[in-house]
Amino acid sequence: MTKKTKVTFEQVEKKRRDFARTLKEFRTGGGRYHHPAQELPAEKYEGCEVLPNRMKLIDKLSKGGTVAEIGVDRGDFSLELLTRLEPKRLHLFDIDITRLVNPEIRANLADGSDRVTTHIGDRSTNMRKMPDDYFDVIYIDGDHTYEGVMRDIEASLPKVKKDGVLVFNDYAVWSAATMFHCGVARAVNELALNHPWKFRYLAMQPMMYNDAALVREDAG
């Protein structure tokens, strides 16, 4: 058996400093690496409530409606949506469901009730096939690139009810865990700037992979 090489904290820090120096040189030469989210006017946050975690955010939403989750992974958060929101229908959108192993979600898929439905393939393409004004809640946690989030937003806007909620996971511009871009905050802020949507809830997360919930400004 080959012994695994242990990477030390100091070695990781050295690579981080090397990256920081290279990035500084790139920016000094006129390169643009980071893509910040645009600043929003204060009225886009009027009435926004800050919550300690995304479970508290979900608990604030209306129960018994029709819910979509874009990006399912193991299905663990799908179960939270199913349990906490008690939807009459839960639609799960993902490229494939090979990673969906949560036993309770799989049991719901197999029980023949159609309460939980999967849509396999390109997430935004499948969302566009849904009826307009159909969803009470759409939870977006799919492709985190700016372009991917924008596709999910554009597909979801006609599908969410007038008083419905769009919730975005990982509302950030940079992933500390992967050291790579996260386009969620940039895309969400553009949604708020270019459409009559505003922030209703902001749920914190220890690594700042926060959740943001937006509603239409005229939702009442």
Contacts in CASP RR format, 6 or more apart in sequence:
PFRMAT RR
TARGET T0000
AUTHOR 0000-0000-0000
METHOD contacts of the structure
MODEL  1
MTKKTKVTFEQVEKKRRDFARTLKEFRTGGGRYHHPAQELPAEKYEGCEV
LPNRMKLIDKLSKGGTVAEIGVDRGDFSLELLTRLEPKRLHLFDIDITRL
VNPEIRANLADGSDRVTTHIGDRSTNMRKMPDDYFDVIYIDGDHTYEGVM
RDIEASLPKVKKDGVLVFNDYAVWSAATMFHCGVARAVNELALNHPWKFR
YLAMQPMMYNDAALVREDAG
19 179 0 8 1.000
23 33 0 8 1.000
26 33 0 8 1.000
27 33 0 8 1.000
34 173 0 8 1.000
34 174 0 8 1.000
34 181 0 8 1.000
35 146 0 8 1.000
35 173 0 8 1.000
35 181 0 8 1.000
35 183 0 8 1.000
35 186 0 8 1.000
36 173 0 8 1.000
36 186 0 8 1.000
37 173 0 8 1.000
37 185 0 8 1.000
37 186 0 8 1.000
37 188 0 8 1.000
37 189 0 8 1.000
38 186 0 8 1.000
38 189 0 8 1.000
38 190 0 8 1.000
38 193 0 8 1.000
39 189 0 8 1.000
40 189 0 8 1.000
40 192 0 8 1.000
40 193 0 8 1.000
43 198 0 8 1.000
44 192 0 8 1.000
44 193 0 8 1.000
44 198 0 8 1.000
44 199 0 8 1.000
45 198 0 8 1.000
45 199 0 8 1.000
46 198 0 8 1.000
47 199 0 8 1.000
47 200 0 8 1.000
48 198 0 8 1.000
48 199 0 8 1.000
48 200 0 8 1.000
48 201 0 8 1.000
48 202 0 8 1.000
49 60 0 8 1.000
49 200 0 8 1.000
49 201 0 8 1.000
49 202 0 8 1.000
50 201 0 8 1.000
50 202 0 8 1.000
50 203 0 8 1.000
50 204 0 8 1.000
51 57 0 8 1.000
51 60 0 8 1.000
51 201 0 8 1.000
51 202 0 8 1.000
51 203 0 8 1.000
51 204 0 8 1.000
52 203 0 8 1.000
52 204 0 8 1.000
53 203 0 8 1.000
53 204 0 8 1.000
53 205 0 8 1.000
54 169 0 8 1.000
54 203 0 8 1.000
54 205 0 8 1.000
54 211 0 8 1.000
55 80 0 8 1.000
55 84 0 8 1.000
56 203 0 8 1.000
57 167 0 8 1.000
57 201 0 8 1.000
57 203 0 8 1.000
57 211 0 8 1.000
57 213 0 8 1.000
58 80 0 8 1.000
58 81 0 8 1.000
58 84 0 8 1.000
58 85 0 8 1.000
58 167 0 8 1.000
59 84 0 8 1.000
60 201 0 8 1.000
60 213 0 8 1.000
61 85 0 8 1.000
61 136 0 8 1.000
61 137 0 8 1.000
61 165 0 8 1.000
61 167 0 8 1.000
61 213 0 8 1.000
62 85 0 8 1.000
62 136 0 8 1.000
62 137 0 8 1.000
63 84 0 8 1.000
63 85 0 8 1.000
63 86 0 8 1.000
63 87 0 8 1.000
64 85 0 8 1.000
64 86 0 8 1.000
64 87 0 8 1.000
64 88 0 8 1.000
64 136 0 8 1.000
65 85 0 8 1.000
65 87 0 8 1.000
65 88 0 8 1.000
65 89 0 8 1.000
65 136 0 8 1.000
65 137 0 8 1.000
66 87 0 8 1.000
66 88 0 8 1.000
66 89 0 8 1.000
66 91 0 8 1.000
66 134 0 8 1.000
66 135 0 8 1.000
66 136 0 8 1.000
66 137 0 8 1.000
67 81 0 8 1.000
67 85 0 8 1.000
67 87 0 8 1.000
67 89 0 8 1.000
67 90 0 8 1.000
67 91 0 8 1.000
67 135 0 8 1.000
67 136 0 8 1.000
67 137 0 8 1.000
67 138 0 8 1.000
67 139 0 8 1.000
68 90 0 8 1.000
68 91 0 8 1.000
68 92 0 8 1.000
68 93 0 8 1.000
68 127 0 8 1.000
68 130 0 8 1.000
68 135 0 8 1.000
68 137 0 8 1.000
68 138 0 8 1.000
68 139 0 8 1.000
68 156 0 8 1.000
68 159 0 8 1.000
69 77 0 8 1.000
69 78 0 8 1.000
69 81 0 8 1.000
69 90 0 8 1.000
69 91 0 8 1.000
69 92 0 8 1.000
69 93 0 8 1.000
69 139 0 8 1.000
69 141 0 8 1.000
70 93 0 8 1.000
70 94 0 8 1.000
70 123 0 8 1.000
70 124 0 8 1.000
70 127 0 8 1.000
70 138 0 8 1.000
70 139 0 8 1.000
70 140 0 8 1.000
70 141 0 8 1.000
70 142 0 8 1.000
70 152 0 8 1.000
70 156 0 8 1.000
71 92 0 8 1.000
71 93 0 8 1.000
71 94 0 8 1.000
71 123 0 8 1.000
71 140 0 8 1.000
71 141 0 8 1.000
71 142 0 8 1.000
72 78 0 8 1.000
72 92 0 8 1.000
72 93 0 8 1.000
72 94 0 8 1.000
72 97 0 8 1.000
72 99 0 8 1.000
72 100 0 8 1.000
72 118 0 8 1.000
73 94 0 8 1.000
73 99 0 8 1.000
73 100 0 8 1.000
73 141 0 8 1.000
74 99 0 8 1.000
74 100 0 8 1.000
74 101 0 8 1.000
74 102 0 8 1.000
75 92 0 8 1.000
75 100 0 8 1.000
75 101 0 8 1.000
75 102 0 8 1.000
75 105 0 8 1.000
76 102 0 8 1.000
77 139 0 8 1.000
77 141 0 8 1.000
78 90 0 8 1.000
78 92 0 8 1.000
78 100 0 8 1.000
78 102 0 8 1.000
78 105 0 8 1.000
78 116 0 8 1.000
79 102 0 8 1.000
79 104 0 8 1.000
79 105 0 8 1.000
81 87 0 8 1.000
81 90 0 8 1.000
81 137 0 8 1.000
81 139 0 8 1.000
82 90 0 8 1.000
82 104 0 8 1.000
82 105 0 8 1.000
82 108 0 8 1.000
82 116 0 8 1.000
85 137 0 8 1.000
87 115 0 8 1.000
87 136 0 8 1.000
87 137 0 8 1.000
88 115 0 8 1.000
89 114 0 8 1.000
89 115 0 8 1.000
89 116 0 8 1.000
89 117 0 8 1.000
90 108 0 8 1.000
90 115 0 8 1.000
90 116 0 8 1.000
90 117 0 8 1.000
91 117 0 8 1.000
91 118 0 8 1.000
91 119 0 8 1.000
91 130 0 8 1.000
91 135 0 8 1.000
92 100 0 8 1.000
92 105 0 8 1.000
92 116 0 8 1.000
92 117 0 8 1.000
92 118 0 8 1.000
92 119 0 8 1.000
93 118 0 8 1.000
93 119 0 8 1.000
93 121 0 8 1.000
93 123 0 8 1.000
93 126 0 8 1.000
93 127 0 8 1.000
94 100 0 8 1.000
94 118 0 8 1.000
94 119 0 8 1.000
94 120 0 8 1.000
94 121 0 8 1.000
94 123 0 8 1.000
94 142 0 8 1.000
95 120 0 8 1.000
95 121 0 8 1.000
95 122 0 8 1.000
95 123 0 8 1.000
96 120 0 8 1.000
96 121 0 8 1.000
97 118 0 8 1.000
97 120 0 8 1.000
100 106 0 8 1.000
100 118 0 8 1.000
105 116 0 8 1.000
108 115 0 8 1.000
108 116 0 8 1.000
109 116 0 8 1.000
109 118 0 8 1.000
119 126 0 8 1.000
119 127 0 8 1.000
119 129 0 8 1.000
120 126 0 8 1.000
123 142 0 8 1.000
123 143 0 8 1.000
123 152 0 8 1.000
123 155 0 8 1.000
124 148 0 8 1.000
124 151 0 8 1.000
124 152 0 8 1.000
124 154 0 8 1.000
124 155 0 8 1.000
125 155 0 8 1.000
127 138 0 8 1.000
127 152 0 8 1.000
127 155 0 8 1.000
127 156 0 8 1.000
127 159 0 8 1.000
128 155 0 8 1.000
128 159 0 8 1.000
130 159 0 8 1.000
131 159 0 8 1.000
132 158 0 8 1.000
132 159 0 8 1.000
133 158 0 8 1.000
133 159 0 8 1.000
133 160 0 8 1.000
133 161 0 8 1.000
133 162 0 8 1.000
134 159 0 8 1.000
134 160 0 8 1.000
134 161 0 8 1.000
135 156 0 8 1.000
135 159 0 8 1.000
135 160 0 8 1.000
135 161 0 8 1.000
135 164 0 8 1.000
136 160 0 8 1.000
136 161 0 8 1.000
136 163 0 8 1.000
136 164 0 8 1.000
136 165 0 8 1.000
137 160 0 8 1.000
137 164 0 8 1.000
137 165 0 8 1.000
137 167 0 8 1.000
138 156 0 8 1.000
138 159 0 8 1.000
138 160 0 8 1.000
138 165 0 8 1.000
138 166 0 8 1.000
138 167 0 8 1.000
139 167 0 8 1.000
139 169 0 8 1.000
140 149 0 8 1.000
140 152 0 8 1.000
140 153 0 8 1.000
140 156 0 8 1.000
140 166 0 8 1.000
140 167 0 8 1.000
140 168 0 8 1.000
140 169 0 8 1.000
141 168 0 8 1.000
141 169 0 8 1.000
141 170 0 8 1.000
142 148 0 8 1.000
142 149 0 8 1.000
142 152 0 8 1.000
142 169 0 8 1.000
143 149 0 8 1.000
143 151 0 8 1.000
143 152 0 8 1.000
144 170 0 8 1.000
144 175 0 8 1.000
144 182 0 8 1.000
144 183 0 8 1.000
144 184 0 8 1.000
145 181 0 8 1.000
145 183 0 8 1.000
146 181 0 8 1.000
146 183 0 8 1.000
146 186 0 8 1.000
146 187 0 8 1.000
148 187 0 8 1.000
149 168 0 8 1.000
149 183 0 8 1.000
149 184 0 8 1.000
149 186 0 8 1.000
149 187 0 8 1.000
149 188 0 8 1.000
150 187 0 8 1.000
150 190 0 8 1.000
153 166 0 8 1.000
153 187 0 8 1.000
153 188 0 8 1.000
153 191 0 8 1.000
156 166 0 8 1.000
157 195 0 8 1.000
160 166 0 8 1.000
162 216 0 8 1.000
162 218 0 8 1.000
162 219 0 8 1.000
163 215 0 8 1.000
163 216 0 8 1.000
163 219 0 8 1.000
163 220 0 8 1.000
164 215 0 8 1.000
164 216 0 8 1.000
164 219 0 8 1.000
165 200 0 8 1.000
165 213 0 8 1.000
165 214 0 8 1.000
165 215 0 8 1.000
166 191 0 8 1.000
166 197 0 8 1.000
166 213 0 8 1.000
166 214 0 8 1.000
166 215 0 8 1.000
167 211 0 8 1.000
167 212 0 8 1.000
167 213 0 8 1.000
167 214 0 8 1.000
168 184 0 8 1.000
168 188 0 8 1.000
168 211 0 8 1.000
168 212 0 8 1.000
168 213 0 8 1.000
168 214 0 8 1.000
169 184 0 8 1.000
169 209 0 8 1.000
169 211 0 8 1.000
170 182 0 8 1.000
170 184 0 8 1.000
170 209 0 8 1.000
170 210 0 8 1.000
170 211 0 8 1.000
171 184 0 8 1.000
171 185 0 8 1.000
171 188 0 8 1.000
171 202 0 8 1.000
171 209 0 8 1.000
171 210 0 8 1.000
171 211 0 8 1.000
171 212 0 8 1.000
172 182 0 8 1.000
172 183 0 8 1.000
172 184 0 8 1.000
172 185 0 8 1.000
172 208 0 8 1.000
172 209 0 8 1.000
172 210 0 8 1.000
173 181 0 8 1.000
173 182 0 8 1.000
173 183 0 8 1.000
173 184 0 8 1.000
173 185 0 8 1.000
173 186 0 8 1.000
174 180 0 8 1.000
174 181 0 8 1.000
174 182 0 8 1.000
175 181 0 8 1.000
175 182 0 8 1.000
175 209 0 8 1.000
176 207 0 8 1.000
176 208 0 8 1.000
177 207 0 8 1.000
185 212 0 8 1.000
188 212 0 8 1.000
188 214 0 8 1.000
191 197 0 8 1.000
191 214 0 8 1.000
192 198 0 8 1.000
192 199 0 8 1.000
192 214 0 8 1.000
196 216 0 8 1.000
196 217 0 8 1.000
196 218 0 8 1.000
197 214 0 8 1.000
197 215 0 8 1.000
197 216 0 8 1.000
197 217 0 8 1.000
198 214 0 8 1.000
198 215 0 8 1.000
198 216 0 8 1.000
198 217 0 8 1.000
199 212 0 8 1.000
199 213 0 8 1.000
199 214 0 8 1.000
200 213 0 8 1.000
200 214 0 8 1.000
200 215 0 8 1.000
201 211 0 8 1.000
201 212 0 8 1.000
201 213 0 8 1.000
202 210 0 8 1.000
202 211 0 8 1.000
202 212 0 8 1.000
202 213 0 8 1.000
203 210 0 8 1.000
203 211 0 8 1.000
203 212 0 8 1.000
203 213 0 8 1.000
204 210 0 8 1.000
205 211 0 8 1.000
END
